[in-house]
Amino acid sequence: MKPQDIMTGKSSLWIFGYGSLVWKPDFKYKRSKVGYIQGYKRRFWHGDNFHRGNNELPGRVVTLIEDDDECTWGVAFEVTGSQVEESLKYLNVREAVCGGYVTKVVDFFPEGESHTPVQALVYIATADNALYLGPASPELIGAQIAVCQGKAGHNLEYLLRLAEFMRRSCPHVNDPHLFAIEAAALALIVPYLVAAN
């Protein structure tokens, strides 16, 4: 689905972020809310040869995998007026052209609100994408993340900022996949940091 298809007759749009968008949206928005979407789990199964890696050493970033029993927490941003077109142009380059993600519309449930969910646009990398890496153990993913770097910075920064967001904004949510990879990456990095001092 193309983002403009869901805009027909609407003056605003919600965009759900579950990876780097939670701390670095880089587009103007009216407001943001922490919350979740149902039917998806967040996984470090997508390769990144631009933002957090390169062709020789692709980084690992998150995508969503369909799973009826799961939910994924993140941040939804409401864009209105000229922000809609500006944000979609920016995200098309950031997520689709450079990242290989496609768009879907999902129900977003804001935290602590009991009314009906709002529809939100989300970017998802699918298994048929050339950059899709698929599952691996937390140790292998953590090791890959620990050594990769791209135009937006170190892959480790991406992992640590996402884990920090979850601890700060969603302390009641357990994300074993994320935290196991964080632990594996830090287990490799910390001895080098200690030895350097």
C-alpha positions as CSV (number, residue, x, y, z in Angstrom):
1,M,0.0,0.0,0.0
2,K,1.2,3.5,-0.9
3,P,1.2,6.0,2.0
4,Q,-0.9,8.5,-0.2
5,D,-3.6,5.8,-0.5
6,I,-4.6,6.1,3.1
7,M,-4.6,9.9,3.1
8,T,-7.7,10.3,0.9
9,G,-10.1,12.5,2.8
10,K,-7.9,12.8,5.9
11,S,-6.2,15.9,7.3
12,S,-3.8,14.1,9.5
13,L,-1.8,10.9,9.6
14,W,-0.3,8.8,12.4
15,I,3.1,7.1,11.7
16,F,4.2,4.3,14.0
17,G,7.9,3.9,14.8
18,Y,9.4,0.8,16.6
19,G,13.1,1.2,15.7
20,S,15.2,4.4,15.3
21,L,12.0,6.5,14.8
22,V,11.4,6.2,18.6
23,W,14.3,8.4,19.4
24,K,15.1,10.1,16.0
25,P,12.1,10.8,13.9
26,D,13.8,13.7,12.1
27,F,10.5,15.1,10.8
28,K,8.0,17.7,12.2
29,Y,4.9,16.4,13.9
30,K,2.0,17.7,15.9
31,R,2.3,15.2,18.8
32,S,3.6,11.8,19.7
33,K,2.3,9.0,21.9
34,V,3.8,5.8,23.3
35,G,1.8,2.7,22.6
36,Y,1.7,-0.6,20.8
37,I,0.4,-2.5,17.8
38,Q,-0.9,-6.0,17.9
39,G,-0.1,-9.0,15.7
40,Y,3.6,-8.2,15.2
41,K,6.9,-8.9,17.0
42,R,10.0,-6.7,16.7
43,R,13.1,-8.6,15.4
44,F,16.7,-7.7,14.4
45,W,16.3,-9.6,11.2
46,H,16.8,-6.9,8.6
47,G,20.2,-6.0,7.1
48,D,21.3,-2.4,6.7
49,N,24.0,-1.4,4.3
50,F,23.5,2.3,4.5
51,H,22.4,3.8,7.9
52,R,24.1,1.3,10.3
53,G,26.3,-0.8,8.1
54,N,27.8,-1.1,4.6
55,N,28.0,-3.7,1.8
56,E,30.9,-5.6,3.3
57,L,29.5,-5.5,6.9
58,P,25.7,-4.9,6.9
59,G,24.3,-3.9,10.2
60,R,21.2,-5.3,11.8
61,V,18.1,-3.3,12.4
62,V,14.6,-4.2,13.4
63,T,11.6,-5.1,11.3
64,L,8.2,-6.5,12.3
65,I,7.3,-10.2,11.9
66,E,3.6,-11.2,11.9
67,D,2.6,-13.1,15.1
68,D,-1.0,-13.1,16.3
69,D,0.1,-13.6,19.9
70,E,2.5,-10.7,20.1
71,C,2.5,-6.9,20.3
72,T,5.2,-4.3,19.6
73,W,5.7,-1.1,21.6
74,G,6.9,2.1,20.1
75,V,5.9,5.7,19.4
76,A,3.2,7.0,17.0
77,F,3.6,10.5,15.6
78,E,0.7,12.5,14.3
79,V,1.5,14.7,11.3
80,T,-1.0,17.3,10.0
81,G,-1.2,19.7,7.1
82,S,2.1,20.2,5.2
83,Q,3.8,17.9,7.7
84,V,2.1,14.9,6.1
85,E,3.7,15.4,2.7
86,E,7.0,16.4,4.1
87,S,7.2,13.4,6.5
88,L,6.2,10.9,3.8
89,K,8.8,12.3,1.4
90,Y,11.5,12.0,4.0
91,L,10.4,8.6,5.3
92,N,10.2,7.3,1.7
93,V,13.9,7.9,1.3
94,R,14.9,6.9,4.8
95,E,12.9,3.8,5.1
96,A,11.9,2.6,1.6
97,V,14.7,3.7,-0.7
98,C,17.7,3.4,1.7
99,G,16.2,0.8,4.0
100,G,14.1,-1.5,1.8
101,Y,10.9,-1.2,3.9
102,V,7.3,-1.4,2.6
103,T,4.3,0.4,4.2
104,K,1.3,-1.1,5.9
105,V,-1.6,0.3,7.9
106,V,-2.1,-1.0,11.4
107,D,-4.2,-0.2,14.5
108,F,-2.2,1.7,17.1
109,F,-3.2,1.6,20.7
110,P,-2.0,4.6,22.8
111,E,-0.8,3.6,26.3
112,G,-3.3,4.3,29.0
113,E,-6.1,5.2,26.7
114,S,-9.2,3.0,26.6
115,H,-10.8,4.4,23.5
116,T,-10.6,2.9,20.0
117,P,-7.2,2.6,18.3
118,V,-6.1,4.9,15.5
119,Q,-4.9,3.8,12.2
120,A,-1.2,4.3,11.7
121,L,1.3,3.9,8.9
122,V,4.2,1.5,9.6
123,Y,7.3,0.6,7.6
124,I,8.1,-3.1,7.5
125,A,11.0,-5.0,5.9
126,T,9.7,-8.3,4.5
127,A,11.6,-11.6,3.8
128,D,11.6,-11.1,0.1
129,N,13.8,-8.0,0.5
130,A,17.4,-8.5,-0.6
131,L,18.6,-7.0,2.7
132,Y,16.6,-9.3,4.8
133,L,18.9,-11.5,7.0
134,G,16.4,-13.5,8.9
135,P,16.8,-15.1,12.3
136,A,20.0,-15.8,14.2
137,S,21.0,-16.3,17.8
138,P,21.3,-13.3,20.1
139,E,25.0,-13.9,20.3
140,L,25.5,-13.8,16.5
141,I,23.2,-10.8,16.1
142,G,25.0,-9.0,19.0
143,A,28.4,-9.8,17.5
144,Q,27.3,-8.4,14.1
145,I,25.9,-5.2,15.7
146,A,29.0,-4.7,17.8
147,V,31.3,-4.3,14.7
148,C,29.1,-2.5,12.2
149,Q,28.9,1.2,11.3
150,G,27.1,3.1,8.6
151,K,26.3,6.7,7.5
152,A,24.0,7.3,10.5
153,G,26.5,5.9,13.1
154,H,27.4,2.7,14.9
155,N,25.0,-0.2,14.9
156,L,25.6,-0.6,18.6
157,E,24.2,2.9,19.2
158,Y,21.0,1.9,17.4
159,L,20.7,-1.2,19.7
160,L,21.4,0.7,22.9
161,R,19.1,3.6,22.2
162,L,16.2,1.2,21.4
163,A,16.8,-0.7,24.6
164,E,17.0,2.6,26.5
165,F,13.7,3.7,25.0
166,M,12.0,0.5,26.1
167,R,13.4,0.8,29.7
168,R,12.5,4.5,30.0
169,S,9.2,4.7,28.2
170,C,7.8,1.1,28.5
171,P,9.3,-0.2,31.8
172,H,6.4,-2.6,32.2
173,V,7.1,-4.3,28.8
174,N,9.5,-7.3,28.6
175,D,11.3,-7.6,25.2
176,P,13.5,-10.7,25.6
177,H,14.7,-10.6,22.0
178,L,16.0,-7.0,22.3
179,F,17.5,-7.4,25.8
180,A,19.2,-10.7,24.9
181,I,20.9,-9.0,21.9
182,E,21.9,-6.0,24.0
183,A,23.4,-8.3,26.6
184,A,25.3,-10.3,24.0
185,A,26.7,-7.1,22.3
186,L,27.7,-5.6,25.6
187,A,29.4,-8.8,26.7
188,L,31.7,-8.4,23.7
189,I,32.3,-4.6,24.0
190,V,32.7,-4.1,27.8
191,P,36.0,-6.1,28.1
192,Y,37.5,-3.8,25.4
193,L,36.3,-0.7,27.2
194,V,37.7,-1.9,30.5
195,A,41.0,-2.8,29.0
196,A,41.3,0.6,27.3
197,N,41.1,2.4,30.6
